[in-house]
């Protein structure tokens, strides 16, 4: 993805720039157009959020117990319909001290989950791991996730 962004940037600067002889610099003649082209390129490279694409991303990242993590996303987002999912690309109810986190894409949210939780998991019962790391405040969270996993298997 970084290569696509870099290629787009090089193309945009080349296509929409001119040489200013007074300053000996190349000047972008339409920075708004360049920004829009970069944003369109990035959004085109991210697949839409759905069950299959999320599952594929979890598997691609080697996230342990991906079926449980997939069920977490479904539970946390109300099957990808919650406001935080739609407006902030937040699939897991991730928070900061100021409130719910926002992500540029749902893939960025998966990457954050991987950094925060998957790296700390050392094996064993994943439901117990979620409870120990205090993933959710709901005392029935593990039961709800387990029920979704069973439903989707």
Backbone as JSON Lines, residues from 0, in Angstrom:
{"i":0,"aa":"X","n":[0.82,-1.18,0.0],"ca":[0.0,0.0,0.0],"c":[0.87,1.26,0.0]}
{"i":1,"aa":"X","n":[1.99,1.21,0.73],"ca":[2.89,2.36,0.75],"c":[3.46,2.61,-0.64]}
{"i":2,"aa":"X","n":[3.72,1.51,-1.39],"ca":[4.26,1.67,-2.74],"c":[3.25,2.35,-3.64]}
{"i":3,"aa":"X","n":[1.97,1.99,-3.5],"ca":[0.93,2.61,-4.31],"c":[0.85,4.09,-4.0]}
{"i":4,"aa":"X","n":[0.87,4.44,-2.71],"ca":[0.81,5.83,-2.3],"c":[2.0,6.61,-2.84]}
{"i":5,"aa":"X","n":[3.18,6.03,-2.75],"ca":[4.39,6.69,-3.24],"c":[4.32,6.89,-4.75]}
{"i":6,"aa":"X","n":[3.89,5.86,-5.48],"ca":[3.77,5.98,-6.93],"c":[2.76,7.06,-7.31]}
{"i":7,"aa":"X","n":[1.66,7.1,-6.59],"ca":[0.64,8.12,-6.84],"c":[1.2,9.51,-6.58]}
{"i":8,"aa":"X","n":[1.92,9.65,-5.5],"ca":[2.5,10.94,-5.15],"c":[3.49,11.39,-6.22]}
{"i":9,"aa":"X","n":[4.34,10.47,-6.67],"ca":[5.32,10.81,-7.72],"c":[4.58,11.21,-8.99]}
{"i":10,"aa":"X","n":[3.54,10.45,-9.35],"ca":[2.77,10.78,-10.54],"c":[2.14,12.16,-10.41]}
{"i":11,"aa":"X","n":[1.52,12.41,-9.25],"ca":[0.82,13.68,-9.05],"c":[1.76,14.86,-9.1]}
{"i":12,"aa":"X","n":[2.89,14.73,-8.45],"ca":[3.86,15.83,-8.44],"c":[4.38,16.06,-9.85]}
{"i":13,"aa":"X","n":[4.61,14.99,-10.6],"ca":[5.1,15.12,-11.97],"c":[4.04,15.72,-12.88]}
{"i":14,"aa":"X","n":[2.81,15.22,-12.75],"ca":[1.75,15.66,-13.65],"c":[1.23,17.05,-13.33]}
{"i":15,"aa":"X","n":[1.25,17.45,-12.07],"ca":[0.65,18.71,-11.68],"c":[1.67,19.66,-11.04]}
{"i":16,"aa":"X","n":[2.83,19.72,-11.63],"ca":[3.84,20.61,-11.07],"c":[4.48,21.43,-12.18]}
{"i":17,"aa":"X","n":[5.1,22.48,-11.78],"ca":[5.82,23.31,-12.73],"c":[7.09,23.8,-12.04]}
{"i":18,"aa":"X","n":[8.09,24.1,-12.84],"ca":[9.36,24.55,-12.29],"c":[9.32,26.06,-12.15]}
{"i":19,"aa":"X","n":[9.6,26.55,-10.94],"ca":[9.64,27.99,-10.68],"c":[11.11,28.4,-10.75]}
{"i":20,"aa":"X","n":[11.48,29.08,-11.8],"ca":[12.89,29.44,-11.99],"c":[13.38,30.46,-10.97]}
{"i":21,"aa":"X","n":[12.5,31.27,-10.43],"ca":[12.9,32.27,-9.43],"c":[13.39,31.61,-8.14]}
{"i":22,"aa":"X","n":[12.77,30.49,-7.77],"ca":[13.15,29.82,-6.52],"c":[13.92,28.52,-6.77]}
{"i":23,"aa":"X","n":[14.07,28.13,-8.03],"ca":[14.72,26.87,-8.39],"c":[14.03,25.67,-7.72]}
{"i":24,"aa":"X","n":[12.7,25.71,-7.64],"ca":[11.94,24.62,-7.03],"c":[10.81,24.19,-7.95]}
{"i":25,"aa":"X","n":[10.45,22.92,-7.8],"ca":[9.25,22.44,-8.47],"c":[8.06,22.75,-7.57]}
{"i":26,"aa":"X","n":[7.05,23.37,-8.14],"ca":[5.9,23.79,-7.37],"c":[4.66,23.04,-7.85]}
{"i":27,"aa":"X","n":[3.93,22.49,-6.92],"ca":[2.7,21.8,-7.26],"c":[1.66,22.85,-7.6]}
{"i":28,"aa":"X","n":[1.05,22.74,-8.77],"ca":[0.12,23.76,-9.22],"c":[-1.3,23.55,-8.72]}
{"i":29,"aa":"X","n":[-1.65,22.36,-8.27],"ca":[-3.01,22.13,-7.77],"c":[-2.96,21.11,-6.64]}
{"i":30,"aa":"X","n":[-2.61,21.6,-5.44],"ca":[-2.43,20.7,-4.3],"c":[-3.74,20.03,-3.9]}
{"i":31,"aa":"X","n":[-4.88,20.68,-4.08],"ca":[-6.16,20.06,-3.74],"c":[-6.4,18.85,-4.64]}
{"i":32,"aa":"X","n":[-6.12,18.99,-5.91],"ca":[-6.28,17.88,-6.84],"c":[-5.37,16.72,-6.47]}
{"i":33,"aa":"X","n":[-4.13,17.03,-6.1],"ca":[-3.18,16.0,-5.7],"c":[-3.69,15.27,-4.45]}
{"i":34,"aa":"X","n":[-4.14,16.01,-3.44],"ca":[-4.66,15.4,-2.22],"c":[-5.86,14.51,-2.51]}
{"i":35,"aa":"X","n":[-6.76,14.97,-3.37],"ca":[-7.93,14.17,-3.72],"c":[-7.54,12.89,-4.46]}
{"i":36,"aa":"X","n":[-6.55,13.0,-5.35],"ca":[-6.1,11.81,-6.08],"c":[-5.48,10.79,-5.13]}
{"i":37,"aa":"X","n":[-4.69,11.25,-4.16],"ca":[-4.08,10.35,-3.19],"c":[-5.16,9.69,-2.34]}
{"i":38,"aa":"X","n":[-6.11,10.47,-1.87],"ca":[-7.19,9.92,-1.04],"c":[-8.0,8.89,-1.82]}
{"i":39,"aa":"X","n":[-8.29,9.16,-3.09],"ca":[-9.03,8.2,-3.91],"c":[-8.24,6.92,-4.1]}
{"i":40,"aa":"X","n":[-6.94,7.03,-4.3],"ca":[-6.1,5.84,-4.48],"c":[-6.1,4.98,-3.22]}
{"i":41,"aa":"X","n":[-5.98,5.62,-2.06],"ca":[-5.96,4.87,-0.81],"c":[-7.29,4.18,-0.59]}
{"i":42,"aa":"X","n":[-8.4,4.91,-0.77],"ca":[-9.71,4.32,-0.51],"c":[-10.03,3.21,-1.49]}
{"i":43,"aa":"X","n":[-9.53,3.3,-2.72],"ca":[-9.76,2.25,-3.7],"c":[-9.02,0.97,-3.35]}
{"i":44,"aa":"X","n":[-7.92,1.06,-2.6],"ca":[-7.12,-0.11,-2.3],"c":[-7.61,-0.85,-1.06]}
{"i":45,"aa":"X","n":[-8.55,-0.3,-0.32],"ca":[-9.07,-0.93,0.88],"c":[-10.4,-1.6,0.55]}
{"i":46,"aa":"X","n":[-10.47,-2.91,0.75],"ca":[-11.73,-3.6,0.42],"c":[-12.84,-3.19,1.38]}
{"i":47,"aa":"X","n":[-14.08,-3.33,0.95],"ca":[-15.19,-2.96,1.84],"c":[-15.23,-3.87,3.06]}
{"i":48,"aa":"X","n":[-15.72,-3.34,4.16],"ca":[-15.82,-4.12,5.38],"c":[-17.01,-5.07,5.27]}
{"i":49,"aa":"X","n":[-16.71,-6.35,5.35],"ca":[-17.74,-7.38,5.45],"c":[-17.11,-8.59,6.13]}
{"i":50,"aa":"X","n":[-17.92,-9.57,6.39],"ca":[-17.49,-10.76,7.13],"c":[-16.29,-11.43,6.45]}
{"i":51,"aa":"X","n":[-16.39,-11.65,5.14],"ca":[-15.33,-12.36,4.41],"c":[-14.03,-11.57,4.38]}
{"i":52,"aa":"X","n":[-14.11,-10.26,4.12],"ca":[-12.9,-9.45,4.06],"c":[-12.23,-9.32,5.42]}
{"i":53,"aa":"X","n":[-13.03,-9.19,6.47],"ca":[-12.44,-9.12,7.81],"c":[-11.77,-10.43,8.17]}
{"i":54,"aa":"X","n":[-12.44,-11.53,7.89],"ca":[-11.85,-12.86,8.16],"c":[-10.53,-13.02,7.41]}
{"i":55,"aa":"X","n":[-10.51,-12.63,6.14],"ca":[-9.29,-12.73,5.34],"c":[-8.16,-11.88,5.92]}
{"i":56,"aa":"X","n":[-8.49,-10.68,6.4],"ca":[-7.46,-9.8,6.99],"c":[-6.92,-10.38,8.3]}
{"i":57,"aa":"X","n":[-7.8,-10.94,9.12],"ca":[-7.36,-11.55,10.37],"c":[-6.43,-12.73,10.1]}
{"i":58,"aa":"X","n":[-6.77,-13.54,9.11],"ca":[-5.94,-14.69,8.74],"c":[-4.61,-14.2,8.15]}
{"i":59,"aa":"X","n":[-4.67,-13.18,7.28],"ca":[-3.45,-12.65,6.65],"c":[-2.46,-12.14,7.7]}
{"i":60,"aa":"X","n":[-2.97,-11.58,8.77],"ca":[-2.11,-11.04,9.84],"c":[-1.74,-12.1,10.88]}
{"i":61,"aa":"X","n":[-2.17,-13.32,10.67],"ca":[-1.9,-14.42,11.61],"c":[-2.38,-14.1,13.02]}
{"i":62,"aa":"X","n":[-3.53,-13.47,13.13],"ca":[-4.1,-13.16,14.43],"c":[-4.62,-14.46,15.03]}
{"i":63,"aa":"X","n":[-4.16,-14.81,16.23],"ca":[-4.59,-16.07,16.84],"c":[-6.08,-16.04,17.15]}
{"i":64,"aa":"X","n":[-6.68,-17.23,17.06],"ca":[-8.11,-17.38,17.36],"c":[-8.94,-16.38,16.57]}
{"i":65,"aa":"X","n":[-8.66,-16.29,15.26],"ca":[-9.33,-15.3,14.42],"c":[-10.84,-15.44,14.45]}
{"i":66,"aa":"X","n":[-11.35,-16.65,14.67],"ca":[-12.8,-16.83,14.72],"c":[-13.4,-16.11,15.93]}
{"i":67,"aa":"X","n":[-12.68,-16.09,17.03],"ca":[-13.13,-15.38,18.23],"c":[-13.04,-13.88,18.0]}
{"i":68,"aa":"X","n":[-11.96,-13.43,17.39],"ca":[-11.77,-11.99,17.12],"c":[-12.84,-11.51,16.13]}
{"i":69,"aa":"X","n":[-13.16,-12.33,15.15],"ca":[-14.22,-12.0,14.2],"c":[-15.56,-11.86,14.93]}
{"i":70,"aa":"X","n":[-15.84,-12.77,15.85],"ca":[-17.06,-12.68,16.65],"c":[-17.06,-11.42,17.53]}
{"i":71,"aa":"X","n":[-15.89,-11.06,18.04],"ca":[-15.79,-9.82,18.83],"c":[-16.21,-8.62,17.97]}
{"i":72,"aa":"X","n":[-15.7,-8.56,16.75],"ca":[-16.03,-7.43,15.87],"c":[-17.53,-7.4,15.58]}
{"i":73,"aa":"X","n":[-18.12,-8.54,15.34],"ca":[-19.56,-8.6,15.06],"c":[-20.35,-8.14,16.28]}
{"i":74,"aa":"X","n":[-19.95,-8.59,17.46],"ca":[-20.63,-8.19,18.69],"c":[-20.45,-6.69,18.96]}
{"i":75,"aa":"X","n":[-19.22,-6.22,18.86],"ca":[-18.92,-4.82,19.18],"c":[-19.57,-3.82,18.23]}
{"i":76,"aa":"X","n":[-19.79,-4.23,16.98],"ca":[-20.31,-3.31,15.97],"c":[-21.78,-3.54,15.63]}
{"i":77,"aa":"X","n":[-22.4,-4.52,16.26],"ca":[-23.77,-4.83,15.87],"c":[-23.83,-5.28,14.43]}
{"i":78,"aa":"X","n":[-22.96,-6.21,14.09],"ca":[-22.84,-6.74,12.72],"c":[-22.47,-5.63,11.72]}
{"i":79,"aa":"X","n":[-21.48,-4.82,12.11],"ca":[-20.89,-3.76,11.29],"c":[-21.85,-2.59,11.03]}
{"i":80,"aa":"X","n":[-22.8,-2.36,11.92],"ca":[-23.76,-1.28,11.71],"c":[-23.65,-0.14,12.73]}
{"i":81,"aa":"X","n":[-22.86,-0.29,13.76],"ca":[-22.8,0.73,14.8],"c":[-22.23,2.05,14.27]}
{"i":82,"aa":"X","n":[-22.55,3.11,14.95],"ca":[-22.06,4.44,14.58],"c":[-20.53,4.49,14.61]}
{"i":83,"aa":"X","n":[-19.93,3.9,15.64],"ca":[-18.47,3.94,15.75],"c":[-17.8,3.12,14.65]}
{"i":84,"aa":"X","n":[-18.46,2.1,14.21],"ca":[-17.93,1.32,13.09],"c":[-18.03,2.14,11.8]}
{"i":85,"aa":"X","n":[-19.19,2.69,11.52],"ca":[-19.41,3.43,10.28],"c":[-18.64,4.74,10.21]}
{"i":86,"aa":"X","n":[-18.6,5.48,11.32],"ca":[-17.98,6.81,11.29],"c":[-16.51,6.83,11.68]}
{"i":87,"aa":"X","n":[-16.08,5.85,12.48],"ca":[-14.71,5.86,13.0],"c":[-13.89,4.63,12.62]}
{"i":88,"aa":"X","n":[-14.49,3.71,11.88],"ca":[-13.82,2.46,11.5],"c":[-13.33,1.68,12.73]}
{"i":89,"aa":"X","n":[-14.05,1.81,13.83],"ca":[-13.67,1.16,15.08],"c":[-14.48,-0.13,15.23]}
{"i":90,"aa":"X","n":[-13.81,-1.27,15.06],"ca":[-14.48,-2.57,15.07],"c":[-14.54,-3.22,16.43]}
{"i":91,"aa":"X","n":[-13.71,-2.78,17.36],"ca":[-13.58,-3.49,18.63],"c":[-13.87,-2.63,19.85]}
{"i":92,"aa":"X","n":[-14.45,-1.47,19.65],"ca":[-14.73,-0.59,20.77],"c":[-13.47,-0.06,21.43]}
{"i":93,"aa":"X","n":[-12.41,0.07,20.67],"ca":[-11.14,0.57,21.21],"c":[-11.3,1.99,21.7]}
{"i":94,"aa":"X","n":[-10.7,2.27,22.85],"ca":[-10.83,3.59,23.46],"c":[-9.47,4.17,23.82]}
{"i":95,"aa":"X","n":[-9.49,5.47,23.99],"ca":[-8.36,6.19,24.57],"c":[-8.91,6.88,25.81]}
{"i":96,"aa":"X","n":[-8.09,7.66,26.46],"ca":[-8.57,8.39,27.63],"c":[-9.63,9.43,27.26]}
{"i":97,"aa":"X","n":[-9.68,9.81,25.99],"ca":[-10.63,10.83,25.53],"c":[-11.9,10.23,24.91]}
{"i":98,"aa":"X","n":[-11.99,8.93,24.8],"ca":[-13.18,8.31,24.2],"c":[-12.8,7.26,23.17]}
{"i":99,"aa":"X","n":[-13.75,6.96,22.3],"ca":[-13.53,5.94,21.28],"c":[-12.52,6.41,20.25]}
{"i":100,"aa":"X","n":[-11.66,5.48,19.83],"ca":[-10.64,5.8,18.84],"c":[-11.24,5.88,17.45]}
{"i":101,"aa":"X","n":[-10.62,6.65,16.61],"ca":[-10.97,6.74,15.19],"c":[-9.8,6.19,14.39]}
{"i":102,"aa":"X","n":[-10.13,5.52,13.29],"ca":[-9.12,4.96,12.41],"c":[-9.38,5.42,10.98]}
{"i":103,"aa":"X","n":[-8.32,5.5,10.21],"ca":[-8.46,5.89,8.8],"c":[-9.21,4.83,8.01]}
{"i":104,"aa":"X","n":[-9.06,3.58,8.42],"ca":[-9.76,2.48,7.75],"c":[-9.98,1.35,8.75]}
{"i":105,"aa":"X","n":[-10.85,0.43,8.38],"ca":[-11.09,-0.71,9.26],"c":[-9.84,-1.58,9.35]}
{"i":106,"aa":"X","n":[-9.01,-1.57,8.34],"ca":[-7.76,-2.34,8.37],"c":[-6.81,-1.76,9.42]}
{"i":107,"aa":"X","n":[-6.8,-0.45,9.57],"ca":[-5.98,0.17,10.62],"c":[-6.44,-0.25,12.0]}
{"i":108,"aa":"X","n":[-7.74,-0.42,12.16],"ca":[-8.28,-0.88,13.45],"c":[-7.82,-2.31,13.73]}
{"i":109,"aa":"X","n":[-7.83,-3.16,12.72],"ca":[-7.35,-4.54,12.88],"c":[-5.87,-4.53,13.26]}
{"i":110,"aa":"X","n":[-5.1,-3.65,12.63],"ca":[-3.67,-3.55,12.95],"c":[-3.48,-3.11,14.41]}
{"i":111,"aa":"X","n":[-4.32,-2.2,14.88],"ca":[-4.24,-1.76,16.27],"c":[-4.6,-2.9,17.22]}
{"i":112,"aa":"X","n":[-5.61,-3.68,16.88],"ca":[-5.98,-4.84,17.7],"c":[-4.79,-5.8,17.78]}
{"i":113,"aa":"X","n":[-4.16,-6.02,16.63],"ca":[-2.99,-6.91,16.59],"c":[-1.89,-6.4,17.53]}
{"i":114,"aa":"X","n":[-1.6,-5.11,17.47],"ca":[-0.56,-4.53,18.34],"c":[-0.93,-4.63,19.81]}
{"i":115,"aa":"X","n":[-2.18,-4.34,20.13],"ca":[-2.58,-4.29,21.53],"c":[-2.82,-5.65,22.17]}
{"i":116,"aa":"X","n":[-3.38,-6.59,21.42],"ca":[-3.81,-7.83,22.06],"c":[-3.12,-9.08,21.51]}
{"i":117,"aa":"X","n":[-3.06,-9.23,20.21],"ca":[-2.53,-10.47,19.64],"c":[-1.09,-10.71,20.04]}
{"i":118,"aa":"X","n":[-0.31,-9.67,20.13],"ca":[1.11,-9.81,20.5],"c":[1.27,-10.28,21.94]}
{"i":119,"aa":"X","n":[0.28,-9.97,22.8],"ca":[0.36,-10.35,24.21],"c":[-0.14,-11.76,24.48]}
{"i":120,"aa":"X","n":[-0.87,-12.34,23.55],"ca":[-1.45,-13.67,23.74],"c":[-0.36,-14.72,23.61]}
{"i":121,"aa":"X","n":[-0.22,-15.56,24.64],"ca":[0.84,-16.57,24.67],"c":[0.3,-18.0,24.56]}
{"i":122,"aa":"X","n":[-0.94,-18.15,24.17],"ca":[-1.54,-19.47,24.03],"c":[-2.56,-19.73,25.13]}
{"i":123,"aa":"X","n":[-3.28,-20.82,24.97],"ca":[-4.3,-21.18,25.96],"c":[-5.67,-20.67,25.59]}
{"i":124,"aa":"X","n":[-6.54,-20.61,26.58],"ca":[-7.94,-20.21,26.39],"c":[-8.03,-18.72,26.05]}
{"i":125,"aa":"X","n":[-8.45,-18.41,24.83],"ca":[-8.5,-17.02,24.39],"c":[-9.58,-16.23,25.14]}
{"i":126,"aa":"X","n":[-10.66,-16.9,25.5],"ca":[-11.71,-16.23,26.28],"c":[-11.18,-15.8,27.65]}
{"i":127,"aa":"X","n":[-10.39,-16.66,28.25],"ca":[-9.76,-16.32,29.53],"c":[-8.76,-15.18,29.35]}
{"i":128,"aa":"X","n":[-8.01,-15.22,28.26],"ca":[-7.07,-14.15,27.94],"c":[-7.8,-12.81,27.85]}
{"i":129,"aa":"X","n":[-8.94,-12.77,27.15],"ca":[-9.7,-11.53,27.02],"c":[-10.18,-11.03,28.37]}
{"i":130,"aa":"X","n":[-10.56,-11.97,29.23],"ca":[-11.01,-11.59,30.57],"c":[-9.85,-11.03,31.39]}
{"i":131,"aa":"X","n":[-8.69,-11.69,31.32],"ca":[-7.53,-11.25,32.1],"c":[-7.01,-9.9,31.65]}
{"i":132,"aa":"X","n":[-7.06,-9.64,30.34],"ca":[-6.56,-8.35,29.86],"c":[-7.66,-7.29,29.91]}
{"i":133,"aa":"X","n":[-8.79,-7.64,30.48],"ca":[-9.89,-6.7,30.7],"c":[-10.34,-6.03,29.41]}
{"i":134,"aa":"X","n":[-10.58,-6.88,28.41],"ca":[-11.0,-6.35,27.11],"c":[-12.34,-5.64,27.21]}
{"i":135,"aa":"X","n":[-13.27,-6.21,27.99],"ca":[-14.61,-5.61,28.09],"c":[-15.05,-5.53,29.55]}
{"i":136,"aa":"X","n":[-15.93,-4.6,29.82],"ca":[-16.46,-4.44,31.16],"c":[-17.62,-5.4,31.44]}
{"i":137,"aa":"X","n":[-18.31,-5.84,30.42],"ca":[-19.46,-6.72,30.55],"c":[-19.01,-8.08,31.09]}
{"i":138,"aa":"X","n":[-19.53,-8.51,32.25],"ca":[-19.12,-9.8,32.81],"c":[-19.56,-10.99,31.94]}
{"i":139,"aa":"X","n":[-20.51,-10.78,31.04],"ca":[-20.99,-11.85,30.15],"c":[-20.38,-11.77,28.75]}
{"i":140,"aa":"X","n":[-19.38,-10.92,28.6],"ca":[-18.77,-10.71,27.28],"c":[-18.27,-12.01,26.67]}
{"i":141,"aa":"X","n":[-17.5,-12.78,27.41],"ca":[-16.97,-14.04,26.9],"c":[-18.07,-14.99,26.47]}
{"i":142,"aa":"X","n":[-19.14,-15.07,27.25],"ca":[-20.28,-15.92,26.91],"c":[-20.91,-15.47,25.59]}
{"i":143,"aa":"X","n":[-21.09,-14.15,25.42],"ca":[-21.71,-13.62,24.2],"c":[-20.83,-13.89,22.97]}
{"i":144,"aa":"X","n":[-19.53,-13.71,23.13],"ca":[-18.61,-13.96,22.01],"c":[-18.61,-15.45,21.67]}
{"i":145,"aa":"X","n":[-18.57,-16.3,22.69],"ca":[-18.57,-17.76,22.48],"c":[-19.83,-18.19,21.72]}
{"i":146,"aa":"X","n":[-20.97,-17.61,22.08],"ca":[-22.23,-17.94,21.42],"c":[-22.18,-17.54,19.94]}
{"i":147,"aa":"X","n":[-21.59,-16.39,19.63],"ca":[-21.45,-15.96,18.23],"c":[-20.52,-16.88,17.45]}
{"i":148,"aa":"X","n":[-19.44,-17.32,18.09],"ca":[-18.5,-18.24,17.43],"c":[-19.23,-19.54,17.08]}
{"i":149,"aa":"X","n":[-20.0,-20.06,18.02],"ca":[-20.73,-21.31,17.79],"c":[-21.77,-21.12,16.68]}
{"i":150,"aa":"X","n":[-22.42,-19.97,16.66],"ca":[-23.44,-19.67,15.65],"c":[-22.83,-19.6,14.26]}
{"i":151,"aa":"X","n":[-21.62,-19.03,14.16],"ca":[-20.98,-18.85,12.85],"c":[-20.14,-20.03,12.39]}
{"i":152,"aa":"X","n":[-20.03,-21.08,13.22],"ca":[-19.22,-22.23,12.79],"c":[-20.02,-23.21,12.0]}
